Amino acid sequence: MTQPDQPNRGAQGEPVPLDVALGADLLVRNPMDRFIDGIELIAAFFVGLVAADTFVIVILRYFFSYSIPDSYDFGRLLLGILIFWGIAATSYRGTHITVDLVYANVGPKLQRAMDIFATLVLLFVVAVQTYTLFDKVVSTYNDNVLTFDLRLPTWPFFLMAWLGDAAAVLLIAVRTYRLIFYPELLGGRYQIKPVE
C-alpha cells in the first residue's frame, strides 16, 4: 500500500520514477522533442528574468530610492523577448487561450480538421510577423537605436525576440506536420474531458 508521505513508492514499496509518479507517459525523446523542450526552457528562463528584473527594480526603488540605469528600457525589451519566446512555447503545445464552443461539440475528425486549419492560419500569421520583425531588427541596427541612460545598442534585444519568433514558426510547422501525420504525438489532444 502506498504511504501518503512517500508519493514516489509503488504498491509494493519499490521506488517509482518521478515521471511515472506524476502520471507522465514514458516516451522515447527524439531530437525534435528535445529541441521543443529547449525552446520551452528558454521561454521559462525569460519569464524568470523578467520577474527578477521587476522585483529588483521595485525593491531598490521602494526601499533605497535607487533606480537602475535603463531599468525601464531593459524591462520593456526583456518583456518583448519574453512575449515572442512565449509564443513559441505555447503555439506548439496549443496551450494558449482558446474559445472552443463549437470545437467541444463536434467529433474527433472534425476537431482534427479544425486544429489543422487553425494551425495553418497561425503558421501564416506568425511567418509574416517573423518577416516584419526581422525588418525591425535590421532597421534598429542601421539606425543605431540606443538605450536612454547607458547608451547601449538595442538591436541585440530585437534579434533575441526575432529568434523566438523564428522558433515559433519552426514549432508551428512541426505541430502542423504532427497534426496531419502523427496526431498521437501531441498527447491525446482529441479526448474531450468533461468539467466537473
Summary of the structure (lengths in Angstrom):
residues: 196
radius of gyration: 21.7
end to end distance: 28.1
largest distance: 67.9
contacts: 473
relative contact order: 0.11
helix: 66%
strand: 2%
